[in-house]
Structures are given as structure tokens and as C-alpha cells.
């Protein structure tokens, strides 16, 4: 009888450990996904930042005289580009707040 009880206890312990192992493996999988998504988000944020800098650099290269000749049209075009940048910045800042 003692061996039957011992065997039964060991089988219960093994079952519990297998269940715990499965939970830990699943947690590892989920954490790896979060790390991967966080890295991708950071890379995209860096890329967007670089592109915004390039836009500003290119805007700075447009001669003032040309802008004055184009007048309202140029200011509207540049204004629309800035509006788009602001909405992207708001979206990115909202995402960053969710992460932390």
C-alpha cells in the first residue's frame, strides 16, 4: 500500500509540474511577442522621425522668393503637410503613453 500511495503522489506531482511548465512556456511566448512588437514600434518611430527631419530639411531648401510668388498656394500646401505631421505625432504620443 505504501508504494501505491507514493506512486500516486509522484504522478500527481508530475502532472502539476507539467501543467506549470506549459503555463511558463506560454508566458515566455507572450513575452517574446511583446518584446518583438516593442522593438518594431521603436524602429518605426525612429524611421518616422528621420522622415520628418528630411521633410523639414527639404522645406528649408525651397527658396523664399518662390514661396512668395506662389503665395497662398504654397502656404496651404505646407500647412496641410504640417497638419498631417501633427496628427502622426499625436498618434505616436498616444501609443507611447499606452506602453508605459
C-alpha positions as CSV (number, residue, x, y, z in Angstrom):
1,X,0.0,0.0,0.0
2,X,2.8,2.4,0.8
3,X,4.2,2.0,-2.8
4,X,0.8,2.7,-4.3
5,X,0.4,5.9,-2.3
6,X,3.9,7.0,-3.2
7,X,3.3,6.3,-6.9
8,X,0.1,8.2,-6.8
9,X,1.7,11.2,-5.1
10,X,4.5,11.2,-7.6
11,X,2.1,11.0,-10.5
12,X,0.1,14.0,-9.1
13,X,3.4,15.9,-8.7
14,X,4.4,15.2,-12.2
15,X,1.0,16.3,-13.6
16,X,1.2,19.5,-11.6
17,X,4.7,20.2,-12.8
18,X,3.8,19.5,-16.4
19,X,0.9,22.0,-16.1
20,X,3.2,24.6,-14.6
21,X,5.7,24.0,-17.4
22,X,3.0,24.6,-20.0
23,X,2.0,27.9,-18.3
24,X,5.6,29.1,-18.1
25,X,6.2,28.2,-21.8
26,X,3.1,30.1,-22.8
27,X,4.2,33.1,-20.8
28,X,7.6,33.1,-22.4
29,X,5.9,33.0,-25.8
30,X,3.7,36.0,-25.0
31,X,6.7,38.0,-23.6
32,X,8.7,37.3,-26.7
33,X,5.9,38.7,-28.8
34,X,5.7,41.8,-26.7
35,X,9.4,42.4,-26.9
36,X,9.3,41.9,-30.7
37,X,6.4,44.3,-31.1
38,X,8.0,46.9,-28.9
39,X,11.2,46.8,-30.9
40,X,9.2,47.1,-34.2
41,X,7.3,50.1,-32.8
42,X,10.6,51.8,-31.7
43,X,12.1,51.2,-35.1
44,X,9.1,52.7,-36.8
45,X,9.2,55.7,-34.5
46,X,12.8,56.3,-35.4
47,X,12.1,56.0,-39.1
48,X,9.2,58.4,-38.9
49,X,11.4,60.9,-37.0
50,X,14.1,60.7,-39.7
51,X,11.5,61.2,-42.4
52,X,10.1,64.2,-40.6
53,X,13.5,65.7,-40.4
54,X,14.0,65.2,-44.1
55,X,10.7,66.9,-44.8
56,X,11.8,69.9,-42.7
57,X,15.2,70.0,-44.5
58,X,13.5,69.9,-47.9
59,X,11.1,72.6,-46.9
60,X,14.1,74.7,-45.8
61,X,15.6,74.3,-49.3
62,X,12.7,75.9,-51.1
63,X,13.7,79.5,-52.0
64,X,11.7,82.2,-50.1
65,X,11.2,84.1,-53.4
66,X,9.4,81.1,-54.9
67,X,7.2,80.8,-51.8
68,X,6.3,84.5,-52.0
69,X,5.4,84.2,-55.7
70,X,3.3,81.1,-55.0
71,X,1.8,82.9,-52.0
72,X,-1.3,81.3,-50.7
73,X,-0.9,78.0,-52.6
74,X,2.5,77.3,-51.0
75,X,1.3,78.2,-47.5
76,X,-1.7,75.9,-47.9
77,X,0.5,73.0,-49.1
78,X,3.0,73.5,-46.3
79,X,0.1,73.9,-43.8
80,X,-1.5,70.6,-44.9
81,X,1.8,68.8,-44.5
82,X,2.2,70.2,-41.0
83,X,-1.3,69.2,-40.1
84,X,-0.5,65.6,-41.2
85,X,2.7,65.7,-39.1
86,X,0.8,66.8,-36.0
87,X,-1.8,64.0,-36.3
88,X,1.0,61.5,-36.6
89,X,2.8,62.9,-33.6
90,X,-0.4,62.7,-31.6
91,X,-0.9,59.1,-32.6
92,X,2.7,58.2,-31.7
93,X,2.5,60.0,-28.3
94,X,-0.8,58.2,-27.6
95,X,0.9,54.9,-28.4
96,X,3.9,55.7,-26.1
97,X,1.5,56.5,-23.3
98,X,-0.2,53.2,-23.7
99,X,3.2,51.4,-23.5
100,X,4.2,53.0,-20.2
